[in-house]
């Protein structure tokens, strides 16, 4: 091993410094993408990392700085021209002075940025995409969809190995309330040129599934802006907008917003935040249902108490009404009996008086008159006797019929014979269901007591049978 054929590190660094600075003595324009940017709050300098990528792969990186003496002017001019601040993911054309430090390595000192170049590249393409979607009426199409109040069936589009997917599943399944969800993964490429078509195909697979999903979730879980540039693709944004299920995005960025976020039903920063969103929705719906259940139970209890009081009152009215009618019928029967008996006695007395008068007349007359009238007297006597008997029998028959009618209509006899007496809420008896409706209050008397009922269902028998919904409960 040679011991005298070497140089120290400082010497090597000085050779590199001399070579770099002598090869590039003046300022040059460099095209690159901003992969990171940070302004130091103490020093006021702005530090960037510039890179170049091809087909989603980073091929070159270098540190750059905009010193505080130039940063306010450069940043203000860039914002005024482009309408946005310097940010990660932008393709820029910068004028730099190349320097090399033995301590810090290669550094590009930025003294100018051409904002028109940035507008002509990535941002211009993004703005063009947004304008095209707006003109086609797609930019807000997802916002007009309605999300179910308690989403349960979730279609997740992500890479199976994405860290964000693991965070989402863990946060969703381990929620403190124990809510469960139906989560189905549709795998897709989530970065690079192949991502837009892969995610679009996953959306088609979701829509063709036999399972009716409540929402579609596109999860990424972070990455550089260059990695996430696929979410500004027009074809992907259009596929999201045309999906008839609410689409949620959780790409995992904090500072920028992609076109996919703009056309989605809702965009959140991280997969964990998206899991919280669905858990919170379920909690809110569960609270609403619990409150509604309590309200229904209170209303039902109040209604039942009111109905019970009403049934008791109606029962008392029916009882007193039937009792009063029975007393009135008994009084009528007694009065009719007395009237019939008095009438019978009066008619018998009149008949006997006529017989006595005729007998006296016959006794005072001649025997010949007696003989002539004996036959007539006998006929009259027989006629009177028959007429009287017929009147008595008619009166007795009328009395028996009245007693039988009273007995038949007496509710107590029907009840004691094993039959039931049914009356409406006003105490009026009825024997047909045609006039009854669900919700009517009725009372039923039986031999051993009374039932206070509420009609819930009425069924009519015979041709043209009809039915009112409900049943009768006691």
Secondary structure, DSSP 8 states (H G I E B T S, - for coil): --SSS---HHHHHHHHHHHHHHHS-S-EEEEEEEEEEEE-TTT--EEEEEEEEETTEEEEEEEEEE-HHHHHHHHHHHHHHHSS-S-TT-EEEEEEEEEEETTTEEEEEEEEE-HHHHHTTHHHHHHHHHHHHHHTT-TTTGGGS---TT--EEEEEE-TT-HHHHHHHHHHHT-TT----EEEEEE---SSTTHHHHHHHHHHHHHTSSS--SEEEEE-----HHHHGGGG-HHHHHHHHT-SS-EEEE---SS---HHHHHSSEE-SSHHHHHHHHHHHHHHHHHHHHHHHHHHHHHHHHHHHHHHHHHHHHHHHHHHHHHHHHHHHHHHHHHHHHHHHHHHHHHHHHHHHHHHHHHHHHHHS-HHHHHHHHHHHHHHHHHHHHHHHHHHHHHHHHHHHHHHHHHHH-HHHHHHTT--EEE-TTS-B---STT--TT-EEEEEETTEEEEEE---EE--STT--EES---B-
